[in-house]
Amino acid sequence: ENIQIPVSDWGIGEVRKKDVTKAGIMKEKHPEYAMILAFDVKVTQEAQKEADTDGVTIFSSDIIFNLQDRFTRHLEEFQEAQRAESRRAVVFPAELKIDAQKVFRKQGPILLGCEVLRGQLRVGTPICSICIKKENLLIGHVASMKNNNGRAVTGARQGDIVCVKIEQNDAQ
């Protein structure tokens, strides 16, 4: 199996603090590559401390294939973390119809019954009140939801009726 590993610098001898500083520059543009692959060399304590502080990963091994495997695993874990972070940042729009008879609590946290008219409502979704002539008002975010059976759910789609717990923003 042929793996392409980008190299910005190489050297002979133990890994020193200056090597870690060079690798740390990658944190700005490509943090997944802010690492040192040390094959059959020692890593000084000073370099290891610098790596821990700067967030540079040092992989050291006497077997080249172990370094290759660790590099590949590191990239996969980094990409999965990026995907997970992206999922948290995504907002699924939803339009809700609040049942005035099912407003259980009006202040922190807000508890109310509603129907999803359009879109998807998920835990973490920000809730806004849309005013036609005024600025939209951010109320808070969905902290939890329960369906008609009283079971906790993480999402609701068009036509679902759920009880929603809304954690309010600090300013309200």
Residue, then its C-alpha position, 0 to 999 in steps of 0.5 A: e500500500n502506497i501512502q502519501i505523507p507530506v514532508s516539510d522538513w527532515g533531519i538526522g539525529e534526535v528531535r529537538k525543541k527547534d524541530v517542534t517549533k518548525a512543526g508547530i507552524m503547521k497548526e495555522k494552515h493544516p493542523e492535522y499535519a502539525m506532527i513529527l514522525a521520528f524513526d529510530v531516534k530519541v526525543t529530548q525532554e525539552a522537545q516533548k514539553e514544547a510539543d505538549t504546550d504547542g499541540v504538536t504530536i510526536f510519533s516515535s518508533d523503531i519500526i517504520f510501518n508503525l509510524q505509517d499506521r499511527f500517521t494514518r490513524h491520526l488523520e482518520e481521527f482528525q477528520e472524524a473530529q472535524r466531521a463531528e464539529s461540523r455536525r454540531a455547527v449545522v442548524f436544521p431550520a424548522e417552523l413550529k406552531i406553539d399550542a397556547q394550552k400547552v405552555f407549561r413554563k414561561q421562564g428558564p427553562i421554557l417548557l411548551g408543546c408544539e407541532v413541527l410545521r416544516g423542517q426538522l427540530r433537533v436538540g441544540t437548534p436555536i429558537c427565534s421569534i420572527c417578527i415581521k417589522k422588527e428584528n428577530l429575537l433569539i430566545g434560546h436553544v432546544a435542550s431536550m424534547k419528548n414525544n407524545n409517549g413521554r419518551a426523550v427524542t433527539g429530533a422531530r420532523q414535519g407533523d410531529i407533536v413534541c414537548v420542548k425544553i428551551e434553555q434561554n440565552d443569558a441576556q434574557 
